[in-house]
Amino acid sequence: MSYYQTLRKYVGNETLILPGAAVIIYEGERVLLQKRDDGDWGLPGGLMEVGESFEETAMREVKEETGLTINKEDLVKFDTFSGKDYYVEAPNGDPYYAVTLLFTTNQFSGELTIDLEETLDLKFFEMNELPNKIRASHLRFIRLFQEQQNL
């Protein structure tokens, strides 16, 4: 059972503040997106577990969701996102505010592998040809990255 699921046992559906990490994995002007079990496309990433650093969270989530391995030294901190714009309601309706440390990397190894528990599909998309059904916050992250990189 994950940390946030354990918390939910004690706080019910009260609003939580949950830290996590997401990773822009890119090759040139293409970005890896994961089609999640709710049907939305998004960046690999997820919530922190007890004792993890943001880097460890990013590496674990990428491995679990994509099968790819990323080394800590290859993660580039992009920015931290928090506040009222990052209010989320989980598919079951549980509310929380996400505190997300966004990383970028173009260094990875392994084969793309779909984890059927969380992932329906994995695909590299041209950053200017992203799917329509993408999480709003993740689209914002990608657009900020494009601006910074002049892509």
Residue pairs with C-beta under 8 A, 6 or more apart in sequence:
2 47
2 49
3 47
3 48
3 49
3 50
4 16
4 18
4 47
4 96
7 16
8 16
8 94
13 93
13 94
13 95
14 95
15 95
15 96
15 97
16 94
16 95
16 96
16 97
17 96
17 97
17 99
18 47
18 48
18 96
18 97
18 98
18 99
19 47
19 48
19 54
19 57
19 98
19 99
19 100
19 101
20 45
20 46
20 47
20 48
20 57
20 61
20 98
20 99
20 100
20 101
21 45
21 46
21 48
21 54
21 55
21 57
21 58
21 61
21 100
21 101
21 102
21 103
22 42
22 43
22 44
22 45
22 58
22 100
22 101
22 102
22 103
22 138
22 141
23 43
23 44
23 45
23 58
23 61
23 62
23 70
23 75
23 102
23 103
23 104
23 105
24 31
24 43
24 78
24 102
24 103
24 104
24 105
24 141
24 142
24 145
25 31
25 32
25 43
25 44
25 62
25 66
25 68
25 70
25 104
25 105
25 106
25 108
26 32
26 104
26 105
26 106
26 127
26 145
27 106
27 124
29 126
29 127
29 128
29 151
30 124
30 125
30 126
30 127
31 43
31 124
31 125
31 127
31 130
31 142
32 43
32 44
32 66
32 68
32 112
32 122
32 123
32 124
33 41
33 42
33 43
33 122
33 123
33 124
33 125
33 130
33 131
33 134
33 138
34 41
34 42
34 43
34 44
34 65
34 66
34 118
34 119
34 121
34 122
35 41
35 119
35 120
35 121
35 122
35 123
36 42
36 118
36 119
36 120
37 117
37 118
37 119
37 120
38 91
39 120
39 133
40 133
40 134
40 135
41 130
41 131
41 133
41 134
41 135
41 138
42 134
42 135
42 138
43 135
43 138
43 141
43 142
44 61
44 62
44 65
44 66
45 57
45 58
45 61
45 62
45 65
45 100
46 57
46 61
46 64
46 65
47 57
48 54
48 57
49 57
49 60
52 60
54 101
54 103
55 72
55 75
55 103
56 72
58 70
58 75
58 101
58 103
59 69
59 70
59 71
59 72
59 75
62 68
62 69
62 70
62 108
63 69
63 70
64 115
64 118
65 115
65 118
65 119
66 112
66 113
66 115
66 119
66 122
67 110
67 111
67 112
67 113
67 114
67 115
68 108
68 109
68 110
68 111
68 112
69 108
69 109
69 110
70 105
70 107
70 108
71 107
74 105
74 107
74 108
75 103
75 104
75 105
76 103
76 104
76 105
77 101
77 102
77 103
78 102
78 103
78 104
78 141
78 144
78 145
78 148
79 101
79 102
79 144
80 99
80 100
80 101
80 102
81 98
81 99
81 100
81 102
81 137
81 141
82 97
82 98
82 99
82 100
83 97
84 97
85 137
86 97
86 98
86 99
86 100
86 137
87 95
87 96
87 97
87 98
88 95
88 96
88 97
88 98
89 95
89 96
90 96
98 137
100 137
102 141
104 145
112 122
114 120
114 121
114 122
125 131
127 142
127 146
127 151
130 139
130 142
145 151
